[in-house]
Amino acid sequence: MKHKIMIVDDEPDVVDAVRTMLEAEGYEVLSAYSGKECLNKLKKEKVDLILLDIRMPVMDGWEVLRKLKEKGITNTIKVSMLTAVTQIGEDIFGLQDVVTDYIRKPFSREALIGSVKKALGEEKTKILGKLIRIRRKDREIDLELTPEARIETAMKYDIKPGFSYLVEEERAELAFDIFKDFVQHDVPGLCITRMHLDKVRETFGLVKTPILWLSKTPGENNLSPTDLGMLRHTILEYLDKSGESIVLLDGLEYLITNNGFPLVLKYLDDINESVMMSKSGLIIPVDPRTLEEKELALLERDRKPIKIVNEV
């Protein structure tokens, strides 16, 4: 049976181009040129996926999405946002859980069809065993998407994709346990930590997961704590190439010591948007005793805090 897709965009040229691409793949396509028209058509039509533009007059994409969520429509219909990169973050909070994907404008046919197939479950989203090559200033680094030994029990933690989490604890034990829970259930993971690689593998049993060390000592798998640009580039490249995945960034206090809080916060906010768009997860452990109250509040603003009660 053909999947039915609705395109919602106020630009006729965009609608026509997307329609042509989708119909060539055998999809049935409906169109709406405004948020109001979209909502009215959905009263009569049943679709499998909505491709929703953000920038529209009168009722923008976020308002449409909010109404769809309130009506319970997003419980049965997937929604992917058509967006320019600069539009992400305008009104996203509270709606991440009902966004299936973000398709960046301008997009190629391959990018559009790949996103649609992924949203409709027609394409496998995780490619384990694949080698990711990240280009750095002075060299290249290879990270293999190799899963840890899988455990058959259900996941311990209810951590939703598309979010960054701030794990507030004196020691990063819970953060590592959450991370390990994911990689033991076939989710590709990248660990960036202040701890030495050998100690991480021994302490937390991460045998196959790629680990990068935050250190001023030069090394093949080392990241300098003063080069936030390279840290950001490495995480964004990993998220882009690995698909839905999980990243653990341990050593926030070390980064703040070397760069200052405002600069670290800026880079974390940049990374946060890519986490949302890729439907991945970012786990950041932090010892709240090392931060001022205002700094902790700023970190909690765009990240979901997980707090340890009565930690010994």
C-alpha positions as CSV (number, residue, x, y, z in Angstrom):
1,M,0.0,0.0,0.0
2,K,1.3,3.5,-0.9
3,H,2.2,5.8,1.9
4,K,0.4,9.2,1.8
5,I,2.4,12.3,2.5
6,M,1.3,15.9,3.0
7,I,3.6,18.8,2.0
8,V,2.9,22.0,3.9
9,D,4.8,25.1,2.5
10,D,3.7,28.5,1.4
11,E,6.1,28.5,-1.6
12,P,4.5,26.8,-4.6
13,D,7.9,26.1,-6.2
14,V,9.0,24.1,-3.2
15,V,5.7,22.2,-3.0
16,D,6.0,21.3,-6.7
17,A,9.6,20.2,-6.4
18,V,8.9,18.0,-3.4
19,R,5.8,16.5,-5.0
20,T,7.8,15.5,-8.1
21,M,10.5,13.8,-6.0
22,L,8.0,11.9,-3.9
23,E,5.7,10.8,-6.7
24,A,8.7,9.5,-8.6
25,E,9.2,7.2,-5.6
26,G,5.6,6.0,-5.7
27,Y,4.2,8.0,-2.8
28,E,0.7,9.6,-2.8
29,V,1.1,13.3,-2.2
30,L,-1.2,16.0,-0.8
31,S,-0.3,19.6,-0.6
32,A,-1.3,22.6,1.7
33,Y,0.0,26.1,1.2
34,S,-0.7,27.3,4.8
35,G,-1.1,26.0,8.3
36,K,-4.8,26.6,8.2
37,E,-5.2,24.6,5.0
38,C,-3.2,21.8,6.5
39,L,-5.4,21.6,9.6
40,N,-8.6,21.7,7.5
41,K,-7.4,18.9,5.2
42,L,-6.4,16.7,8.0
43,K,-10.1,16.7,9.2
44,K,-10.9,14.7,6.1
45,E,-7.6,13.1,4.9
46,K,-5.5,10.4,6.6
47,V,-1.8,10.7,5.9
48,D,1.3,8.9,7.1
49,L,3.8,11.7,7.2
50,I,3.6,15.5,7.1
51,L,6.5,17.6,5.7
52,L,6.0,20.9,7.5
53,D,7.7,24.2,6.7
54,I,8.7,26.4,9.6
55,R,8.6,29.8,8.0
56,M,5.0,30.5,6.9
57,P,2.9,33.6,7.3
58,V,0.0,34.0,9.7
59,M,0.5,30.5,11.3
60,D,4.1,29.2,11.3
61,G,5.2,25.6,11.4
62,W,5.7,25.6,15.2
63,E,2.1,26.8,15.8
64,V,0.8,24.2,13.4
65,L,2.8,21.5,15.1
66,R,1.6,22.6,18.5
67,K,-2.0,22.4,17.3
68,L,-1.4,18.9,15.9
69,K,0.1,17.8,19.2
70,E,-2.8,19.2,21.2
71,K,-5.3,17.4,19.0
72,G,-3.4,14.1,19.4
73,I,-2.7,13.9,15.6
74,T,1.0,13.5,16.2
75,N,0.2,10.2,18.1
76,T,-0.5,8.5,14.8
77,I,1.0,10.8,12.1
78,K,4.8,11.5,11.8
79,V,5.9,15.1,11.2
80,S,9.2,16.2,9.7
81,M,10.2,19.8,9.6
82,L,11.4,21.6,6.5
83,T,13.9,24.2,7.8
84,A,16.9,26.3,7.2
85,V,19.6,25.6,9.8
86,T,19.2,29.1,11.3
87,Q,15.5,28.4,12.1
88,I,16.2,25.6,14.6
89,G,15.8,26.7,18.2
90,E,13.2,29.4,17.6
91,D,10.2,27.7,19.2
92,I,11.3,24.1,19.5
93,F,11.1,23.4,23.3
94,G,8.1,21.3,24.3
95,L,7.8,20.0,20.7
96,Q,10.9,17.9,20.2
97,D,9.2,14.7,21.1
98,V,6.8,14.9,18.1
99,V,9.4,15.9,15.5
100,T,10.5,12.8,13.5
101,D,13.3,14.6,11.5
102,Y,14.5,17.9,10.2
103,I,15.1,18.3,6.5
104,R,17.5,21.2,5.9
105,K,16.8,23.6,3.1
106,P,18.1,23.6,0.4
107,F,17.9,19.8,0.3
108,S,18.9,17.3,-2.4
109,R,16.6,14.6,-3.7
110,E,18.8,12.0,-1.9
111,A,18.5,13.9,1.4
112,L,14.7,14.3,1.1
113,I,14.0,10.7,0.1
114,G,16.4,9.3,2.7
115,S,14.6,11.3,5.4
116,V,11.2,10.2,4.2
117,K,12.1,6.5,4.0
118,K,13.6,6.7,7.5
119,A,10.5,8.4,8.9
120,L,8.2,5.8,7.4
121,G,10.4,2.9,8.6
122,E,11.4,1.9,5.1
123,E,15.1,2.3,5.7
124,K,17.4,0.9,8.5
125,T,18.6,3.8,10.5
126,K,21.5,2.3,12.4
127,I,24.6,1.0,10.5
128,L,26.7,-0.8,13.0
129,G,30.2,-1.8,12.1
130,K,30.6,1.2,9.8
131,L,33.8,3.2,10.0
132,I,33.4,7.0,10.5
133,R,36.3,9.1,9.4
134,I,36.5,12.6,11.0
135,R,38.9,15.1,9.5
136,R,40.9,17.1,11.9
137,K,43.3,20.0,11.4
138,D,46.4,17.9,11.6
139,R,45.1,14.3,10.9
140,E,42.1,12.1,10.5
141,I,40.5,10.0,13.2
142,D,38.6,6.8,12.6
143,L,35.7,5.9,14.8
144,E,34.1,2.5,14.4
145,L,30.4,2.0,15.1
146,T,30.9,-1.3,16.9
147,P,28.3,-2.2,19.5
148,E,29.2,-3.5,22.9
149,A,28.1,-7.0,24.0
150,R,24.4,-6.8,23.8
151,I,22.3,-7.6,26.9
152,E,18.8,-8.9,26.3
153,T,17.0,-7.2,29.2
154,A,15.0,-4.0,28.8
155,M,16.8,-0.7,29.0
156,K,17.1,0.6,32.5
157,Y,16.7,4.3,31.7
158,D,13.8,6.1,30.0
159,I,15.9,8.6,28.1
160,K,14.2,10.1,25.0
161,P,16.2,10.9,21.9
162,G,16.5,14.4,20.6
163,F,17.6,15.9,24.0
164,S,20.7,16.9,25.9
165,Y,20.8,15.7,29.5
166,L,22.7,17.4,32.4
167,V,23.4,14.7,35.0
168,E,24.1,16.5,38.2
169,E,26.3,14.3,40.4
170,E,29.6,14.5,42.3
171,R,31.0,11.5,40.3
172,A,30.1,10.7,36.8
173,E,28.9,7.2,37.6
174,L,25.2,7.6,36.7
175,A,26.1,9.3,33.4
176,F,28.4,6.5,32.4
177,D,25.7,3.9,33.4
178,I,23.1,5.7,31.3
179,F,25.5,5.8,28.4
180,K,26.4,2.1,28.8
181,D,22.7,1.2,28.8
182,F,22.4,2.7,25.4
183,V,25.5,1.2,23.7
184,Q,24.5,-2.3,25.1
185,H,21.2,-2.0,23.3
186,D,22.7,-1.4,19.8
187,V,22.8,2.4,19.9
188,P,26.1,3.8,18.4
189,G,28.0,5.8,21.1
190,L,30.9,8.1,21.4
191,C,32.6,8.8,24.7
192,I,34.6,12.0,25.3
193,T,36.1,12.1,28.7
194,R,38.7,13.6,31.0
195,M,39.5,10.1,32.3
196,H,42.2,8.1,30.6
197,L,40.9,5.7,28.0
198,D,42.3,2.6,29.7
199,K,40.7,3.6,33.0
200,V,37.3,4.2,31.4
201,R,37.3,0.8,29.7
202,E,38.3,-1.0,32.9
203,T,36.0,0.9,35.2
204,F,32.8,1.0,33.0
205,G,33.4,-2.0,30.8
206,L,33.3,-0.1,27.5
207,V,35.3,-2.5,25.4
208,K,34.4,-1.5,21.8
209,T,32.9,2.0,22.1
210,P,35.1,4.7,20.6
211,I,36.6,6.9,23.4
212,L,38.4,10.3,23.0
213,W,40.5,11.7,25.8
214,L,40.3,15.4,26.8
215,S,43.9,16.1,27.3
216,K,46.6,18.7,26.4
217,T,48.9,15.8,25.7
218,P,49.1,15.2,21.9
219,G,47.8,11.8,20.9
220,E,45.9,10.0,18.2
221,N,42.7,9.8,20.2
222,N,43.2,13.0,22.2
223,L,41.2,16.2,22.1
224,S,42.7,19.4,23.4
225,P,40.4,21.0,26.1
226,T,41.3,24.5,24.7
227,D,40.2,23.7,21.1
228,L,36.4,23.9,21.5
229,G,36.0,24.3,17.8
230,M,37.5,20.9,17.2
231,L,35.5,19.4,20.0
232,R,32.3,20.8,18.4
233,H,33.4,19.6,15.0
234,T,34.1,16.1,16.2
235,I,30.7,15.7,17.9
236,L,28.7,17.2,15.0
237,E,30.5,15.1,12.5
238,Y,29.8,12.0,14.6
239,L,26.1,12.8,14.9
240,D,25.8,13.5,11.2
241,K,27.5,10.3,10.1
242,S,26.3,7.9,12.7
243,G,22.6,8.7,12.6
244,E,20.6,8.3,15.8
245,S,23.3,7.8,18.4
246,I,24.4,8.8,22.0
247,V,27.4,11.0,23.0
248,L,28.8,11.2,26.5
249,L,30.7,14.4,27.2
250,D,32.5,14.0,30.5
251,G,34.8,16.7,31.8
252,L,32.7,19.8,31.6
253,E,34.5,21.4,34.6
254,Y,37.8,20.9,32.9
255,L,36.5,22.6,29.7
256,I,35.2,25.5,31.8
257,T,38.6,25.9,33.6
258,N,40.4,26.1,30.3
259,N,38.0,28.3,28.4
260,G,35.6,30.1,30.8
261,F,31.9,29.4,31.3
262,P,30.4,31.7,28.6
263,L,32.4,30.2,25.7
264,V,31.7,26.6,26.8
265,L,28.0,27.4,27.1
266,K,28.0,28.9,23.6
267,Y,29.5,25.7,22.1
268,L,27.2,23.4,24.0
269,D,24.2,25.4,22.7
270,D,25.5,24.8,19.1
271,I,25.8,21.1,19.8
272,N,22.4,21.0,21.4
273,E,20.7,22.0,18.1
274,S,22.4,19.2,16.2
275,V,21.4,16.7,18.9
276,M,17.7,17.7,18.4
277,M,17.9,17.5,14.6
278,S,19.6,14.1,14.5
279,K,17.2,12.7,17.2
280,S,20.3,11.6,19.1
281,G,21.2,12.1,22.8
282,L,23.9,14.0,24.6
283,I,24.8,13.2,28.2
284,I,26.8,15.7,30.2
285,P,27.7,14.9,33.8
286,V,28.6,17.9,36.0
287,D,29.4,18.3,39.7
288,P,27.0,21.1,40.7
289,R,29.3,22.1,43.6
290,T,31.8,23.4,41.0
291,L,29.4,26.0,39.5
292,E,27.7,29.2,40.6
293,E,23.9,29.1,40.9
294,K,23.5,31.2,37.8
295,E,25.8,29.1,35.7
296,L,23.9,25.9,36.7
297,A,20.6,27.5,35.8
298,L,21.9,28.5,32.3
299,L,23.0,24.9,31.7
300,E,19.7,23.6,32.8
301,R,17.8,26.0,30.6
302,D,18.3,24.1,27.3
303,R,19.2,20.7,28.8
304,K,17.1,18.3,30.8
305,P,18.5,18.0,34.3
306,I,18.9,14.6,36.0
307,K,19.6,15.2,39.7
308,I,21.0,12.8,42.2
309,V,19.1,12.9,45.6
310,N,21.0,12.2,48.8
311,E,24.2,11.1,47.0
312,V,26.8,9.6,49.3
